[in-house]
Amino acid sequence: QLQLVESGGGSVQPGGSLRLSCAASGFTLHYYAIGWFRQAPGKEREGVSCISDSDGSLSYADSVKGRFTISRDNAKNTMYLQMNSLKPEDTAVYYCAATYGAWNCPVPLKYFGVWGQGTLVTVSS
């Protein structure tokens, strides 16, 4: 069974940092393009960041460029999203996702077949 399990969400003040983790099981993450998405209350799910299977293609939403960093640790079969300089508008449920194959980022949401359960990030003073 292909599974992604997220951790690391929580509450933080504006300007703070959080690191989200997403551990894969049942498949080798190295062969997948991976992405982070988020969904704020009353809004559609949106792409935050993506990295291709070869790590040769990266993308970030304009709203997070320079503040968020996507990465993966193939030895741990885990992906990460480091979030710095957090803003109240970053408040959302964050989801990790994976799609098999050689993609160029950004990869549209509809092509991601494996999803994490979501983790809530709240940025508030």
C-alpha positions in Angstrom: 0.0 0.0 0.0 1.4 3.4 -1.0 1.3 5.8 1.8 2.5 9.2 2.8 2.5 10.3 6.5 3.0 13.9 7.4 4.2 15.5 10.5 5.5 18.9 11.7 2.5 21.2 11.5 1.5 23.5 14.4 1.0 27.0 15.5 3.6 29.7 15.1 3.9 33.5 15.3 4.4 35.6 12.2 8.1 35.5 11.2 8.6 32.1 12.7 9.6 28.8 11.0 8.3 25.3 10.7 9.5 22.2 8.9 7.0 19.7 7.5 8.1 16.1 7.0 6.4 13.5 4.8 7.5 9.9 5.1 6.8 7.5 2.3 6.0 3.8 2.7 5.2 1.1 0.2 7.2 2.8 -2.6 10.6 4.4 -3.3 10.2 8.2 -3.2 13.3 8.6 -5.4 11.4 7.6 -8.5 8.6 10.1 -7.9 8.1 13.8 -8.5 7.0 15.2 -5.1 4.9 18.2 -4.3 3.5 20.2 -1.4 0.1 21.7 -1.6 -2.0 23.7 0.8 -5.7 24.5 1.3 -6.9 27.5 3.3 -10.4 27.7 4.7 -12.9 28.4 1.9 -10.2 28.2 -0.8 -9.2 25.7 -3.4 -6.1 23.5 -2.9 -3.1 25.2 -4.4 0.5 24.1 -5.3 3.2 25.4 -3.1 6.3 23.6 -4.3 7.4 20.7 -6.5 10.7 18.8 -7.1 11.2 16.3 -9.9 12.3 12.7 -9.5 15.9 13.6 -10.5 15.8 16.8 -8.4 16.6 18.6 -11.6 13.4 20.5 -11.8 12.1 22.7 -9.0 9.2 25.1 -8.7 7.7 27.4 -6.0 4.5 29.4 -5.9 5.3 33.1 -6.1 3.8 33.6 -2.7 6.5 31.4 -1.0 9.6 32.0 -3.1 12.6 32.9 -1.0 10.8 31.7 2.2 10.1 28.0 1.6 12.5 25.2 0.6 11.5 21.7 -0.7 13.9 18.8 -0.3 14.0 15.1 0.0 16.2 12.5 1.8 16.2 9.4 -0.3 18.0 7.4 2.4 15.0 8.1 4.7 12.4 8.0 2.0 11.2 11.3 3.3 10.4 14.7 1.8 10.5 18.0 3.6 9.2 21.6 3.4 11.1 24.1 5.3 9.0 27.2 5.9 10.6 30.4 7.1 9.4 34.0 7.6 5.8 32.6 7.9 2.9 35.0 7.4 -0.7 34.8 8.5 -1.7 34.1 4.9 0.3 30.9 5.0 -2.3 29.5 7.4 -3.7 26.3 5.8 -3.7 22.6 5.8 -0.6 21.4 4.0 -0.5 18.2 2.0 2.4 16.3 0.5 1.9 14.3 -2.7 3.8 12.1 -5.1 3.5 11.1 -8.7 5.6 8.4 -10.5 7.8 9.3 -13.4 10.0 11.9 -15.0 8.0 15.1 -14.6 9.1 18.7 -15.0 7.8 20.9 -12.2 5.3 22.4 -11.6 3.1 19.3 -12.0 -0.6 19.9 -12.0 -2.5 18.7 -8.9 -4.6 16.2 -10.9 -1.6 14.1 -11.8 -0.6 13.4 -8.2 -1.9 10.0 -7.2 -0.5 9.5 -3.7 -1.4 12.0 -1.0 -0.6 12.6 2.7 -3.4 13.1 5.3 -2.7 16.8 5.7 -1.2 18.8 8.5 -2.5 22.1 9.8 -0.2 25.1 9.9 -1.5 28.2 11.8 0.4 31.5 11.7 -1.0 33.9 14.2 0.1 36.4 16.8 
